[in-house]
Amino acid sequence: MDATRRYAVVTMSRTERPRILITEPLARRPLEWLKERAEVIPCGSEEADFANHLREADALIVRTYTVVDASLLDRAPRLRIIGRAGVGLDNFDLDACRSRNIPVVYTPDANTQAVVEYVFSLLFDHVRPHPTLAEPVDHVTWQSLRAEHVGRYELRDRALGILGCGRIGSRVAEVARAIGMKVRYNDLQPMPESDRIGAMFMSVEKLFAESDILTIHIDGRATNRGFVNDALISGMPSDVILINTSRGMVVDHAALASFLTAHPDAAALLDVHEPEPIVPENPLLSCPNAKLFPHLASRTETALENMSWVVRDVMAGLNGEPLQYEAG
């Protein structure tokens, strides 16, 4: 559709409440706020009525699992704005959106704290395992439990490598430095503020070779697919802990499975996978030193609400008002 036709559709519907199609759940308060201002239609992209609702939608709000590409946009002649209730935009064809003059808004800092806390919760649980007691135990059992659960080291004696030092990675660096860890990172280029967060820039090869713990925070752009490849993985220390809370597709799972099999003292703590949900063919399922989690890093009530407040920018766009967070 050309720009003239789109403008004509918009002006014809200005007296109506805008129709907003939501494909994945939003938090309660932002959803109630939106319902006061628009006609809200919840319908997943796999549901039978989706195509009909999409054809009539003035706005679309998605989260992680709805792919917004040219095919979808071609079926949405009234669409004026799209909201992503979250941070990553790898499920968007932004060029296709731009070519149709459809802005995309998102919530870039909504889940930073949640993910950072989650990274350290995984790490703490791994290096300091701790059983819980639901009933009294005798003296022998008590002493046995205390003898079995001894941490191998303290984190202040470990070097943390951060791949990707944006909003989340830089906050991870600050927390790690507060604990007393040695922190190094790799990003597209060194950051002037790295001195402030106490992190040292190094090449990605050196980062993987010299870090006791590696945490991945690069985005899901197409060029990052398989970025953590066999060459990087095979160069890791034999007792490394690898944490991934970014996107499953950035890690070569087959190469990682081979490394974990050959190095039983290593561990992988993986919250994201390719594909999701996990399929039986995932080679990491057979690795006892791989712990797989169901994509929980941003799952706090606070973060979920923060992400859902993308509705404000969606309504601003529909009303012709300035946008706070528009994808570049």
Backbone torsions as a table, in degrees:
resi	resn	phi	psi	omega
1	MET	NA	136.6	179.2
2	ASP	-83.2	167.9	-173.9
3	ALA	-63.0	-35.0	-178.9
4	THR	-62.6	-45.4	-179.4
5	ARG	-65.1	-41.5	179.1
6	ARG	-60.2	-42.7	-179.8
7	TYR	-62.2	-38.3	179.8
8	ALA	-63.4	-40.6	178.4
9	VAL	-62.7	-42.2	-178.2
10	VAL	-62.5	-49.0	-175.5
11	THR	-65.3	-29.9	-180.0
12	MET	-68.9	-22.6	-173.0
13	SER	-110.4	13.6	-174.1
14	ARG	-66.7	-26.6	-178.6
15	THR	-81.6	-9.0	-178.8
16	GLU	-93.8	157.0	169.1
17	ARG	-69.7	130.9	-178.0
18	PRO	-64.6	145.7	176.5
19	ARG	-94.2	124.2	-178.5
20	ILE	-120.0	119.1	-179.5
21	LEU	-92.8	127.5	-178.8
22	ILE	-118.8	120.9	-173.4
23	THR	-94.8	-17.6	179.9
24	GLU	-140.1	152.7	-169.2
25	PRO	-61.0	146.5	172.1
26	LEU	-112.7	160.5	177.3
27	ALA	-66.8	156.7	-170.1
28	ARG	-61.1	-51.8	-174.2
29	ARG	-64.2	-47.7	176.0
30	PRO	-61.7	-35.4	179.3
31	LEU	-66.2	-42.9	178.0
32	GLU	-63.6	-40.2	177.3
33	TRP	-59.1	-43.5	-178.0
34	LEU	-68.1	-38.1	-178.1
35	LYS	-65.9	-23.2	176.6
36	GLU	-72.9	-15.8	-172.1
37	ARG	-119.9	-10.9	-174.6
38	ALA	-153.2	165.1	170.6
39	GLU	-85.7	114.6	-174.0
40	VAL	-101.1	128.6	-178.6
41	ILE	-121.8	105.3	175.2
42	PRO	-83.0	124.3	179.7
43	CYS	-162.3	118.7	178.7
44	GLY	-67.5	153.4	-175.9
45	SER	-68.0	-13.9	178.3
46	GLU	-96.2	-3.4	-177.1
47	GLU	-79.3	155.4	-173.8
48	ALA	-62.8	-33.7	-175.6
49	ASP	-87.6	1.4	-173.3
50	PHE	-58.9	-46.2	-176.1
51	ALA	-60.3	-40.4	179.2
52	ASN	-66.0	-43.8	179.5
53	HIS	-66.9	-38.7	-179.5
54	LEU	-62.4	-38.7	-178.9
55	ARG	-62.5	-27.9	-176.8
56	GLU	-102.4	0.0	-172.2
57	ALA	-81.3	134.4	171.5
58	ASP	-85.3	-26.3	179.1
59	ALA	-145.1	156.4	-179.8
60	LEU	-131.5	134.4	175.2
61	ILE	-123.5	125.8	-178.1
62	VAL	-128.1	173.2	172.7
63	ARG	-124.6	-118.5	-169.7
64	THR	-89.3	-34.5	-164.4
65	TYR	-106.6	9.9	174.2
66	THR	-102.8	121.0	-179.2
67	VAL	-87.9	122.1	179.2
68	VAL	-104.7	100.5	-178.2
69	ASP	-129.6	-174.4	-177.4
70	ALA	-60.6	-37.1	-179.4
71	SER	-61.9	-44.7	178.1
72	LEU	-65.1	-45.5	-176.5
73	LEU	-63.4	-34.1	179.3
74	ASP	-65.2	-20.4	-180.0
75	ARG	-97.1	11.0	-176.0
76	ALA	-128.9	72.8	-172.3
77	PRO	-67.9	-21.9	-177.8
78	ARG	-95.1	-5.5	-169.1
79	LEU	-63.8	128.0	-178.7
80	ARG	-114.7	-21.1	-179.3
81	ILE	-160.9	150.9	177.6
82	ILE	-127.8	134.0	176.6
83	GLY	-109.4	135.1	173.3
84	ARG	-108.8	110.3	179.4
85	ALA	-79.3	77.0	-177.8
86	GLY	163.7	-164.3	-170.6
87	VAL	-106.4	-56.2	-174.9
88	GLY	-70.4	146.9	-179.1
89	LEU	-120.4	21.4	-176.5
90	ASP	-73.6	-10.6	173.9
91	ASN	-92.0	12.8	180.0
92	PHE	-115.6	139.9	164.0
93	ASP	-94.9	91.2	-174.4
94	LEU	-66.6	-32.2	177.7
95	ASP	-63.4	-40.5	178.2
96	ALA	-64.6	-37.2	177.4
97	CYS	-67.0	-44.6	-179.5
98	ARG	-62.5	-41.4	-177.2
99	SER	-64.3	-19.8	179.1
100	ARG	-105.0	9.3	179.2
101	ASN	58.0	38.5	178.2
102	ILE	-109.0	108.8	178.5
103	PRO	-69.5	149.3	175.6
104	VAL	-116.8	125.5	178.6
105	VAL	-115.0	151.7	-176.5
106	TYR	-151.1	-172.1	-174.7
107	THR	-129.6	78.2	-167.3
108	PRO	-63.6	-26.4	-176.9
109	ASP	-113.1	15.3	-170.8
110	ALA	-68.8	-32.2	-173.2
111	ASN	-118.4	14.1	-176.3
112	THR	-55.7	-52.2	-176.8
113	GLN	-63.5	-40.2	-179.9
114	ALA	-60.6	-44.5	-178.2
115	VAL	-68.1	-42.3	179.7
116	VAL	-60.6	-46.2	178.4
117	GLU	-61.7	-38.4	-179.0
118	TYR	-66.1	-42.2	178.1
119	VAL	-55.9	-46.3	-177.8
120	PHE	-75.0	-29.0	175.8
121	SER	-65.6	-41.1	175.2
122	LEU	-61.0	-44.7	-177.4
123	LEU	-66.3	-46.4	-179.8
124	PHE	-61.7	-44.6	-179.9
125	ASP	-62.3	-32.7	-178.1
126	HIS	-76.2	-45.4	-175.2
127	VAL	-83.1	-20.6	178.5
128	ARG	-129.6	69.5	179.3
129	PRO	-62.0	142.6	-176.0
130	HIS	-146.4	117.2	177.6
131	PRO	-76.2	157.3	173.3
132	THR	-107.9	155.6	-178.7
133	LEU	-113.0	125.6	-180.0
134	ALA	-107.6	-4.4	-178.7
135	GLU	-156.4	162.3	178.9
136	PRO	-61.2	149.6	175.2
137	VAL	-129.1	157.0	179.4
138	ASP	-81.0	174.8	-174.5
139	HIS	-62.4	-39.5	-178.4
140	VAL	-64.5	-46.3	178.5
141	THR	-62.6	-41.6	178.7
142	TRP	-56.9	-49.5	-178.6
143	GLN	-68.2	-34.6	179.0
144	SER	-64.7	-43.7	178.8
145	LEU	-61.4	-41.5	-179.3
146	ARG	-68.3	-33.3	179.5
147	ALA	-74.2	-33.8	-176.4
148	GLU	-77.4	-27.8	-172.4
149	HIS	-110.8	77.1	178.7
150	VAL	-121.1	123.3	178.7
151	GLY	-64.8	141.1	-178.2
152	ARG	-72.1	-26.9	-178.5
153	TYR	-162.2	172.4	172.8
154	GLU	-104.6	146.2	-172.5
155	LEU	-64.2	-25.0	179.8
156	ARG	-66.4	-13.3	177.2
157	ASP	-95.2	4.9	-175.6
158	ARG	-111.5	154.4	175.7
159	ALA	-102.7	126.1	-179.9
160	LEU	-102.1	125.6	174.5
161	GLY	-104.6	132.9	-178.3
162	ILE	-117.7	117.3	176.1
163	LEU	-95.7	105.7	-175.8
164	GLY	97.8	107.3	-173.7
165	CYS	-118.9	53.9	174.4
166	GLY	-84.7	-142.2	-177.4
167	ARG	-57.4	-48.5	-176.6
168	ILE	-75.8	-48.1	-177.8
169	GLY	-59.2	-40.9	-179.7
170	SER	-68.7	-33.6	176.5
171	ARG	-70.8	-37.3	173.6
172	VAL	-58.4	-42.4	179.6
173	ALA	-60.6	-42.9	-179.8
174	GLU	-62.2	-44.3	-179.9
175	VAL	-65.5	-43.3	-179.5
176	ALA	-62.0	-40.8	178.0
177	ARG	-65.4	-37.1	178.3
178	ALA	-63.2	-32.6	177.4
179	ILE	-73.9	-25.0	-179.2
180	GLY	109.5	10.9	-179.6
181	MET	-76.7	154.1	169.7
182	LYS	-82.8	128.8	-171.7
183	VAL	-121.4	131.5	173.4
184	ARG	-135.4	161.0	-175.8
185	TYR	-150.6	163.3	168.4
186	ASN	-133.6	136.8	175.5
187	ASP	-144.2	-175.6	-179.0
188	LEU	-57.4	-31.7	175.7
189	GLN	-159.2	157.8	178.0
190	PRO	-59.6	146.8	-178.8
191	MET	-105.3	136.2	178.6
192	PRO	-58.6	-31.4	-176.2
193	GLU	-83.7	4.0	-177.7
194	SER	-63.9	-28.2	175.7
195	ASP	-64.4	-36.5	-179.3
196	ARG	-64.1	-39.5	-178.2
197	ILE	-91.4	3.2	174.7
198	GLY	69.4	36.6	-178.8
199	ALA	-118.6	142.9	-179.6
200	MET	-104.5	131.0	176.9
201	PHE	-78.4	139.6	172.9
202	MET	-151.2	165.6	179.6
203	SER	-62.5	155.8	-177.9
204	VAL	-65.1	-34.3	178.4
205	GLU	-64.8	-43.5	179.1
206	LYS	-69.4	-36.4	178.5
207	LEU	-58.2	-47.1	-178.4
208	PHE	-71.5	-30.6	-177.1
209	ALA	-79.2	-26.2	-169.5
210	GLU	-118.6	10.3	-179.7
211	SER	-104.9	132.8	176.3
212	ASP	-73.3	-33.7	179.9
213	ILE	-130.4	133.3	179.3
214	LEU	-121.9	131.1	176.4
215	THR	-126.1	133.1	-170.4
216	ILE	-103.4	128.0	-178.9
217	HIS	-140.2	38.4	173.3
218	ILE	-91.7	160.1	-174.6
219	ASP	-87.1	178.3	-173.2
220	GLY	-96.3	27.0	176.6
221	ARG	-61.9	155.9	-172.9
222	ALA	-57.8	-35.9	-177.7
223	THR	-71.0	-12.3	177.8
224	ASN	-91.8	-1.6	177.8
225	ARG	-61.0	124.9	-179.8
226	GLY	66.8	19.6	-178.5
227	PHE	-57.7	-43.5	176.5
228	VAL	-82.5	87.8	-169.8
229	ASN	-100.6	-175.7	-176.6
230	ASP	-60.1	-38.2	-178.9
231	ALA	-61.5	-44.1	178.7
232	LEU	-70.6	-44.0	-176.2
233	ILE	-63.8	-44.0	-177.4
234	SER	-66.8	-18.9	178.8
235	GLY	-89.4	0.2	-178.2
236	MET	-72.8	154.6	174.6
237	PRO	-59.4	153.3	-174.1
238	SER	-68.8	-17.9	179.2
239	ASP	-117.6	27.8	-177.8
240	VAL	-64.6	152.8	167.3
241	ILE	-112.9	119.5	179.9
242	LEU	-108.0	126.2	180.0
243	ILE	-118.1	131.3	175.5
244	ASN	-129.5	114.6	174.2
245	THR	-121.4	17.0	-176.5
246	SER	-93.6	-85.1	176.5
247	ARG	-143.0	140.5	-179.1
248	GLY	-62.7	-32.5	-174.0
249	MET	-69.8	-11.6	-179.0
250	VAL	-80.2	-11.6	-178.5
251	VAL	-112.5	136.2	173.2
252	ASP	-77.5	101.7	-174.3
253	HIS	-65.1	-36.8	179.7
254	ALA	-64.7	-44.1	178.8
255	ALA	-64.4	-39.8	179.2
256	LEU	-66.4	-41.3	178.4
257	ALA	-61.0	-41.8	178.6
258	SER	-62.9	-42.4	179.2
259	PHE	-63.7	-45.7	-178.8
260	LEU	-64.3	-36.5	178.1
261	THR	-65.1	-39.9	-178.9
262	ALA	-79.2	-16.8	-175.8
263	HIS	-130.9	83.4	-175.6
264	PRO	-64.2	-17.8	177.9
265	ASP	-83.4	-9.8	176.7
266	ALA	-82.0	165.3	178.7
267	ALA	-147.9	148.5	173.4
268	ALA	-125.2	129.1	178.2
269	LEU	-115.4	103.7	-167.4
270	LEU	-120.1	117.4	-179.7
271	ASP	-96.5	-15.5	-176.2
272	VAL	-126.9	152.4	-168.5
273	HIS	-145.8	165.5	177.0
274	GLU	-135.7	109.7	-3.1
275	PRO	-84.8	179.3	170.9
276	GLU	-119.0	138.1	-3.7
277	PRO	-67.6	169.4	-177.3
278	ILE	-62.0	136.4	-179.8
279	VAL	-102.4	158.0	-178.4
280	PRO	-58.0	-26.9	-177.3
281	GLU	-77.6	-6.1	-178.9
282	ASN	-59.3	117.7	-175.2
283	PRO	-66.8	-17.8	-178.2
284	LEU	-76.2	-16.6	178.9
285	LEU	-62.3	-26.8	-178.7
286	SER	-91.2	4.6	-178.8
287	CYS	-101.0	111.8	-179.8
288	PRO	-64.2	-21.2	179.1
289	ASN	-94.9	15.1	170.0
290	ALA	-109.9	125.0	176.1
291	LYS	-108.0	120.3	-175.4
292	LEU	-109.4	131.0	-176.4
293	PHE	-121.6	152.5	-172.4
294	PRO	-87.1	56.5	172.5
295	HIS	53.4	66.8	-173.2
296	LEU	-111.1	-2.6	-168.1
297	ALA	-56.1	-37.9	-176.8
298	SER	-97.4	10.2	-171.7
299	ARG	-88.5	68.3	164.5
300	THR	-117.3	153.4	178.9
301	GLU	-59.6	-37.7	179.9
302	THR	-63.3	-49.1	-178.2
303	ALA	-66.1	-40.5	-179.8
304	LEU	-63.1	-38.6	176.8
305	GLU	-69.3	-43.1	178.4
306	ASN	-56.7	-43.1	-179.8
307	MET	-67.2	-36.4	-177.9
308	SER	-70.5	-19.6	178.8
309	TRP	-71.7	6.7	168.5
310	VAL	-56.6	-19.1	179.6
311	VAL	-58.2	-28.9	179.4
312	ARG	-64.4	-45.0	179.2
313	ASP	-68.8	-33.9	177.9
314	VAL	-62.5	-46.6	178.9
315	MET	-66.9	-36.4	177.1
316	ALA	-60.2	-42.8	178.7
317	GLY	-64.1	-41.0	179.0
318	LEU	-66.3	-29.0	-178.8
319	ASN	-92.9	4.3	179.3
320	GLY	73.7	24.2	-179.1
321	GLU	-98.6	163.2	180.0
322	PRO	-61.2	145.7	-179.4
323	LEU	-98.8	141.0	-180.0
324	GLN	-83.0	-48.1	-176.1
325	TYR	-128.4	89.0	176.6
326	GLU	-102.1	134.7	178.7
327	ALA	-63.5	136.6	-178.0
328	GLY	-77.4	NA	NA
